[in-house]
Amino acid sequence: MSEEKDNISDMDLERDLEGGTEMGFLDEVVYSENYLPSYRPQGETVSKLEQAEFNQHPDSLFFNDGKRRIDFVLVYENESKKDVDKKHTFQRRKRRREYFEDSLMKRGMVLEATPSVVDDKLLFVKVHMPWDVLCTYAEVLHIKLPIQANDMASKPSPFNCLTKYFYPSEDVIAKETEYFTAPFEKNRLEYFYIKDKDQFFTPAMRSRMAYYILCRAPYEDRGHVKKFGITKLLDGGVYKAAYPLHDCKFNAKSKEDGCSNERYLLYNEWAHPKSFYKMQPLDLIRKYYGEKIAIYFAWLGFYTIMLTLAAIVGLCCFIFGYNTRESSTWSKEVCDPEIGGKIFMCPRCDKDCSYWRLNSTCETSKDLCIFDNYGTLVFAVFMAIWVTLFLEFWKRYQAELEYEWDTVEFLEQEEQPRPEYEAKCIYSRTSPVTGDEEKVPYTACGRCVRLTCGIGTVLFWIFLIIASVVAVIIYRLAVFFTFSRRLREDIKGLEPFKEYVTPQMATTVTASIINFIIIMILNNLYEKVAIWITDFELPRTKTDYENSLTLKMFLFQFVNYYSSCIYIAFFKGKVVGYPGEPVYWLGLYRNEECDPGGCLIELTTQLSVIMGGKAIWNNIQEVLVPWVKNVIFRYCNKVKSEKIIPRWEQDYQLQPLGKLGLFYEYLEMVIQFGFVTLFVASFPLAPLLALVNNLLEIRVDAWKMTTQFRRIVPEKAQDIGAWQPILQGVAILAVATNAAIIAFTSDMIPRLVYYWSFSVSPYTEITSNSMAGYINNTLSIFNISDFSNISRPLEDIIPYWFNNSTTCRYRDFRYPPGHPKQYDHNMYYWHVIAAKLAFIIVVEHIVYLTKFILSYTIPDVPYKVKEQIKREKYLTQVLLHEVNLKLVTKKVKPLMDELACDLEGEDIDLHL
């Protein structure tokens, strides 16, 4: 044994594949027996791992004896059948594995090893937790278990006769009995509602407790340095996989007696395309996958239902806009040969761009009418109220789920520190809660250093995204000149598309595609950086870890996905000067101008490209990638058709869920939520596209989890975590962005100002308000003799119809040449600016006030749920009182009996 230890040299320490989770240099940092109780004395020899051949029962979820349930499975390769050159590495892995399995057995777990049917190099270690171990760790984890049937069960809704067709049949998925629950305590076992010990702890609970032990059991002890945790063993190749078992095949029921076939039910009633119209069986999802998975699907389902109303209203606004595209006065003026055909516009770039007729943008102007109309204003206000109702009603629904799923006090009672956090606890401090001494992984100064490094890194990457956006803007400026010069000549043969493929549109579409590619590349790079930063910060609990990672990733994704839309909406075409004195980027590139119809149509194009591209890309990744990986794995591990494969080996052939779990599922939906709310004033069809995508997303995610992935380790979750405040922040920001889009990006305010103020006397001869003359009024006049040598268009590209003209028009509100204030902003400009600012202030205050009133009047927790929580707390207190009373009675009774005997003796003496 000493020789074996001597072989572990310093070089081996450096060559460690994962480095291990080190416990520092203090023995007392090792998990106390309160968290990892040992069922055998430390010095006692542990019996070796049980070996068993496969018993030809492919659907069995038990050891070979048919009694002990498999709670977890570990998979490793037999090193004896490997290459001799790597013998030293394999010996180290074997020592660690044997030490780890020994640690598990010391803590009461039972292990049984079975060789693979498919690959003779693989061995499967099945893990079972006996009753005593389950009771111990149920108490450690404060798992809530039933104490009494719920006598306040909810009454059926009067609309059940209509809604029952949209829910899975109760004959197929039986409704769970509702119970009042209390945190489990081993010494009060008789007060819990136990029908059957084998069924008292659900498979999800058993797997969760098993994983808790696996994450904390040590696998190496080198004096004062201890390493532990199945995660590090997986990273280092000691084990190939670790997972709980699915209970059956997804497309066939189990042949074993007593199997609940929950996976089969979930596939048929939830994941199968035929069930697309049905509500989700959330209780069964929670029972099978745990609360964390269930709360995600509950939120996604609720969000999708709420989108239905927004999609209907948005579609109505779109239809209204489409019907007005031919009747719009200002659109008619653009297309009219006598008006738009005789308005010659100034070049939009230097030298290589020529003059052009306004009616060449006829189709664009008509398309703009679809999105830039008064219905859009109504829809933007509606969406601001909708998002408030969505968040408030979700809080109520979430409160109901918290109570039903026993997660009301989860964060305060149940959540334990992460193994990685406890492993680094080498500093002492006085606990602010208990006043006792406790171990922490860093000092106050060390914590500040970690946070500063994290914030600095995030800011660096955000600036990197901004730099990429600037690069795309420069691309737009540079390529627009090229398209303006050559595009018309290159597409001469494509007559049907000639009117639509304008230089402006070609620039917008290509820039959107390039921007989308940059977004995807930066996403993959930043993910690794964000995980590294969060690991370095060392959050205490898994919830803290996920919240910290969520915030970092969302800040990055917010800038990554929305920066191009923000540029088009609020910056493009706002500072361009006028043809005589244009504004230049970096002194080289002339700033972009909006189309005469405005930048709104470009913003719509950008949103549709990013939303559509993102949805297609994500669905390809979610469906094809795991499916192809599973097909390749099965092809590489072909077996003869007559061989029977056990349940644990069938699950091994599936894909593991990524380390970030549901993070990217949430991120995808929250980014979509941002597109639906932040820029909805420019694209009323966004809710409809989101609704269609979400209906598909729910079934794709369900199909993926039930058919392509190993069973996920069940986890507790009280709510959707850091995503809730992020959604609230997006909702508040959406009011400002939509008001600003209507005010500064669309033409609604200038049209209203013209209609009410400048379309009548003294500015025109018309006596009644009208939109007639609006286009002419919004285009300023420029004398072509005032062009600078840099900006003046080349003579050989000037069209013949412009030869006798001395002026051109441009989009702005400026005085004409010859005026004392020529090319300065006129009175119309200041009227419009004042109206835009007034509009933003009024709309924001009205909408924010409405949001505040709604938030105040809608309680976060339904009254009925509050009553049920009070009832449960009362029953728990009664239970505790009765137990304490019995304990006191049990202790006092011997004293009372002794005292009674003494009194009887005194009475006898007195009589004598």
C-alpha positions, -999 to +999 in steps of 0.1 A: +000+000+000+029+024+008+045+016-026+012+025-042+011+059-025+047+065-034+038+061-071+016+092-068+043+117-075+041+155-079+041+150-116+009+129-112-007+157-093-001+181-122-013+155-147-046+151-129-073+154-155-096+174-135-076+185-105-104+174-082-124+195-059-100+202-031-110+205+005-081+229+012-057+218+040-081+215+069-097+182+079-126+199+095-138+213+062-149+178+051-186+173+052-199+166+087-218+135+095-250+156+096-248+160+059-232+126+050-240+102+078-219+070+078-235+037+086-202+018+093-172+026+115-144+042+095-120+015+103-143-014+093-135-033+062-162-028+035-174-057+015-166-057-022-190-046-049-217-071-057-213-087-092-244-099-111-251-109-147-280-095-166-311-115-157-328-111-191-355-087-178-351-057-201-378-036-184-366-043-148-359-013-126-345-035-098-314-054-088-314-091-098-332-100-066-363-081-079-367-062-046-341-035-044-350-006-067-323+011-088-320+047-078-290+057-099-267+042-125-229+047-129-211+036-160-173+030-165-149+012-188-129-018-176-093-006-176-079-041-178-091-043-214-074-010-224-041+000-239-011-009-218+007+024-225-019+042-204-017+017-175-007+043-149-037+066-157-061+036-156-047+025-122-053+060-108-088+060-122-094+025-107-082+036-072-104+066-073-134+046-084-129+020-057-124+046-030-156+064-042-177+032-043-163+023-008-174+058+004-209+052-010-213+018+007-200+033+040-229+057+038-254+029+035-259+027-003-260-007-019-242-013-052-244-040-078-222-042-109-234-057-142-213-060-174-226-045-206-245-066-231-234-045-261-198-036-252-177-059-231-155-030-219-184-013-201-197-020-166-229-006-151-230+000-113-265+001-100-271+022-069-298+014-043-308+034-012-323+014+016-352+027+038-330+040+066-307+059+042-338+074+025-352+086+058-319+101+069-314+121+037-351+131+034-346+148+068-312+163+057-328+178+026-361+189+044-382+170+019-419+177+024-440+146+026-478+140+032-492+141+067-530+143+060-553+145+031-562+180+019-597+189+032-596+222+013-592+207-022-602+229-051-637+226-065-642+218-102-646+247-125-681+253-141-663+255-174-650+219-171-675+207-197-658+228-223-622+226-212-620+189-205-613+182-242-581+202-239-568+182-209-554+147-209-581+122-199-582+113-162-587+077-172-552+078-188-535+101-163-552+098-129-555+129-108-531+130-079-546+130-044-539+163-026-522+162+008-510+186+034-473+182+039-445+188+064-407+185+063-398+149+070-384+139+104-372+104+111-382+104+148-418+113+139-424+087+113-457+076+127-473+110+119-467+108+082-491+093+058-473+060+048-493+035+028-464+016+014-428+021+023-417+012-012-440+040-027-436+066+001-406+082-016-412+088-053-385+077-078-378+114-084-371+119-046-349+088-044-329+099-074-325+134-060-312+120-026-289+096-044-274+124-065-269+145-033-247+118-018-229+111-051-220+148-053-205+148-018-189+114-014-150+115-014-129+097-040-094+105-029-077+113+004-041+126+004-034+136+039-050+170+043-063+172+007-096+155+000-114+153-033-150+144-038-180+145-061-193+125-091-191+156-113-153+157-111-151+119-117-171+123-149-149+152-161-118+131-154-130+100-172-133+078-141-169+073-150-185+076-184-219+085-173-242+089-142-280+091-145-313+079-130-334+055-150-364+061-172-392+038-161-400+023-195-396+029-232-412+060-246-432+041-272-441+009-254-454+000-219-432-019-195-439-056-191-429-055-154-457-056-129-464-024-109-446-001-134-464+032-136-452+038-173-450+075-167-425+081-196-449+063-220-478+085-207-458+117-211-449+108-246-484+100-257-502+128-238-476+155-240-447+151-264-466+134-293-476+158-322-512+146-319-514+163-285-505+197-297-539+212-287-539+197-252-528+214-220-497+200-204-499+173-176-478+195-152-483+173-122-470+143-140-441+163-154-433+174-119-436+139-105-413+124-132-387+152-138-389+173-107-401+208-100-374+226-119-384+211-153-421+214-144-419+251-136-403+259-169-430+241-189-457+258-167-442+292-175-438+284-212-474+271-214-488+302-195-468+326-217-481+308-248-517+310-237-513+348-229-497+353-264-530+341-280-548+373-271-518+395-282-515+376-314-552+381-323-550+419-316-517+422-335-532+403-365-562+426-365-538+456-366-519+441-394-551+435-414-563+470-407-529+484-420-530+461-451-565+474-460-553+510-458-522+506-479-540+516-511-562+543-495-535+562-476-533+598-488-496+602-484-489+568-500-510+579-530-490+611-533-457+591-534-470+568-561-488+595-582-468+603-613-480+639-611-467+643-576-442+617-566-431+613-603-422+650-605-403+652-572-366+647-578-347+635-547-311+644-538-285+617-539-280+596-508-243+592-511-213+611-524-204+612-562-215+576-571-252+582-563-275+601-586-308+619-584-339+597-582-377+601-585-398+598-553-423+574-569-395+548-573-403+540-536-440+535-543-441+499-532-420+506-501-444+534-491-474+511-495-457+484-474-449+510-447-486+518-444-492+482-431-470+489-400-471+527-397-507+535-389-529+545-360-537+509-352-500+505-343-503+531-316-534+513-301-515+480-303-484+494-286-505+507-256-524+474-255-491+454-254-479+476-225-510+466-205-508+430-218-473+425-205-484+438-170-513+414-169-491+386-180-465+391-153-491+397-125-513+367-135-481+346-138-471+355-102-506+343-090-503+311-110-468+305-097-479+310-061-505+282-067-479+259-081-455+267-052-481+256-028-492+225-048-456+214-053-444+221-018-418+247-027-432+277-007-403+277+018-378+258-004-350+284-005-350+290+032-353+254+044-340+229+018-313+243-005-278+231+006-245+247-004-228+236-036-200+210-032-177+234-051-184+261-025-179+240+005-148+225-009-131+260-008-142+269+027-109+276+044-116+309+062-135+314+094-160+341+102-189+346+127-222+338+112-245+369+111-275+346+115-265+321+143-235+340+158-215+308+156-182+303+138-186+291+102-163+284+072-164+306+040-143+303+009-131+339+007-125+370+028-145+402+022-116+416+002-114+383-019-151+385-026-147+421-039-118+410-062-139+382-076-169+404-083-147+431-098-131+406-122-165+393-132-180+427-138-149+439-158-150+408-180-187+412-188-182+449-196-153+440-219-175+415-239-204+440-241-180+466-256-168+439-280-204+435-292-208+472-296-176+472-316-191+444-339-223+466-343-202+495-353-184+472-378-218+462-393-228+499-395-196+507-414-204+478-437-238+492-443-223+526-452-197+512-475-218+486-493-247+511-498-225+531-522-217+500-542-253+488-544-264+523-554-239+524-583-242+488-597-273+471-584-297+485-610-275+473-638-269+439-623-306+431-620-318+445-653-330+410-664-351+405-632-379+428-641-405+414-615-380+420-587-365+453-599-390+475-580-384+456-547-346+451-548-336+487-540-301+496-527-316+504-493-334+470-491-303+450-503-281+468-477-306+461-449-311+424-457-274+416-462-264+436-430-292+417-411-278+383-422-242+393-413-254+406-380-272+373-373-240+353-381-219+375-357-245+370-330-242+332-333-204+333-332-202+356-302-228+335-284-207+304-285-176+322-273-192+341-245-209+311-230-175+296-220-164+330-206-196+335-186-193+300-170-157+306-162-165+339-145-193+324-125-172+295-114-145+320-103-171+340-082-180+308-063-217+313-055-229+295-024-260+276-037-270+263-071-298+289-072-273+316-066-250+301-093-278+300-119-290+335-111-255+349-114-249+331-147-284+341-159-277+378-153-243+377-171-256+358-201-287+380-205-268+413-203-246+399-231-275+386-251-295+418-247-267+438-263-260+411-288-295+406-301-310+440-297-282+464-305-288+464-343-325+470-338-318+498-313-294+514-339-320+513-367-348+525-344-331+553-326-299+563-344-301+556-381-310+587-401-312+610-371-280+629-376-273+631-413-271+669-419-283+680-453-269+675-489-246+705-487-231+695-453-236+658-447-223+641-415-195+616-418-186+586-396-149+587-387-145+614-413-148+588-441-182+573-444-213+594-450-240+587-424-269+566-435-302+582-443-337+566-439-359+559-468-384+588-476-409+566-458-387+563-427-366+536-410-396+517-397-397+493-426-360+486-421-367+478-384-395+455-394-371+437-418-344+434-391-369+420-366-383+394-390-348+382-401-335+378-365-367+363-351-371+339-380-335+330-383-332+325-345-363+302-345-351+281-374-316+278-360-328+268-325-352+242-338-325+227-360-302+225-330-328+211-306-343+185-329-316+174-353-284+175-332-295+150-304-313+128-329-283+126-352-260+119-322-282+091-310-284+076-345-246+077-348-241+062-313-265+033-320-248+027-354-214+025-338-227+001-311-247-023-333-259-055-316-274-086-329-312-085-330-316-115-307-298-098-278-319-083-251-307-049-238-315-040-202-332-007-192-299+009-179-281+002-211-309+015-233-307+048-214-270+050-217-274+051-255-294+084-251-278+119-249-271+136-216-286+170-209-261+198-210-245+212-179-265+244-182-297+224-182-327+246-190-307+278-192-308+281-230-345+272-231-353+301-208-329+324-226-345+316-260-380+325-247-369+356-228-351+370-259-382+363-279-402+380-251-380+411-257-387+411-294-424+407-288-425+437-263-396+460-269-402+466-307-438+455-312-448+490-324-428+483-356-440+447-361-475+438-348-471+403-362-443+395-337-468+380-311-483+358-338-449+345-349-440+339-312-472+320-306-466+297-336-430+291-325-440+284-289-467+259-298-439+241-317-413+247-290-434+231-262-438+198-281-402+199-294-388+203-259-411+176-246-402+152-274-365+159-269-367+152-231-388+121-233-372+104-264-337+117-270-322+125-235-314+104-205-337+110-175-327+143-159-318+144-122-349+159-105-343+192-088-364+215-067-372+251-078-394+276-062-399+299-092-382+308-125-354+324-106-336+355-120-357+354-151-386+369-132-369+403-125-354+403-160-389+399-175-401+428-152-372+450-164-380+442-200-416+451-195-408+485-180-383+492-207-408+482-234-430+512-226-402+536-233-389+519-264-423+516-281-432+552-273-398+563-287-403+541-319-437+557-325-423+592-318-389+591-335-389+562-359-424+562-374-440+592-392-471+592-370-463+624-351-452+645-381-484+634-398-506+644-368-488+677-365-494+684-402-530+673-401-540+695-371-517+725-375-501+729-410-527+715-434-550+745-429-548+783-430-525+802-427-501+776-440-523+764-469-554+776-487-574+746-475-600+754-448-605+718-434-579+695-420-565+671-446-534+650-454-532+664-489-499+680-495-482+661-466-453+646-487-444+680-503-445+696-469-420+671-454-394+674-481-371+704-480-355+720-511-318+721-519-300+741-546-277+717-565-252+746-569-246+744-531-231+708-534-195+705-522-169+690-545-169+658-524-207+653-525-215+665-560-227+635-582-207+626-612-219+641-645-220+607-664-246+592-640-270+621-639-303+609-656-316+628-686-348+639-670-329+659-644-307+680-668-328+712-667-334+710-629-317+733-604-330+719-572-336+686-555-356+675-524-345+658-492-362+645-461-360+672-434-377+703-421-354+732-432-357+766-448-353+767-486-323+783-504-325+821-506-342+824-472-323+844-445-320+812-425-315+789-455-309+753-445-316+759-409-345+740-392-378+757-397-408+761-374-424+728-385-393+710-372-397+725-337-434+718-337-427+682-345-399+679-318-422+694-292-450+670-302-427+640-300-415+648-266-450+656-253-462+623-268-435+603-250-441+620-217-479+616-218-480+581-231-453+569-206-470+584-176-505+571-186-491+536-193-469+535-162-498+547-140-520+520-155-494+493-149-489+505-113-527+504-106-530+469-122-500+456-102-514+470-070-550+457-074-540+422-085-526+403-055-496+381-061-510+352-040-546+341-044-567+343-013-575+306-014-538+297-015-532+319+015-559+300+034-544+266+024-509+277+035-523+288+069-542+255+073-510+235+065-489+255+090-516+249+117-516+212+111-478+211+113-478+230+146-505+206+160-483+176+149-452+191+165-472+199+197-485+163+200-450+148+194-434+171+220-462+163+244-457+125+240-419+130+244-424+149+277-450+124+289-426+095+281-397+112+301-419+123+330-438+091+335-409+071+351-404+100+376-441+101+384-442+064+390-412+066+413-427+095+431-460+076+435-441+046+449-424+068+474-457+084+485-472+049+490-442+039+511-447+070+533-484+063+538-475+027+550-450+041+575-476+065+588-501+037+593-475+017+611 
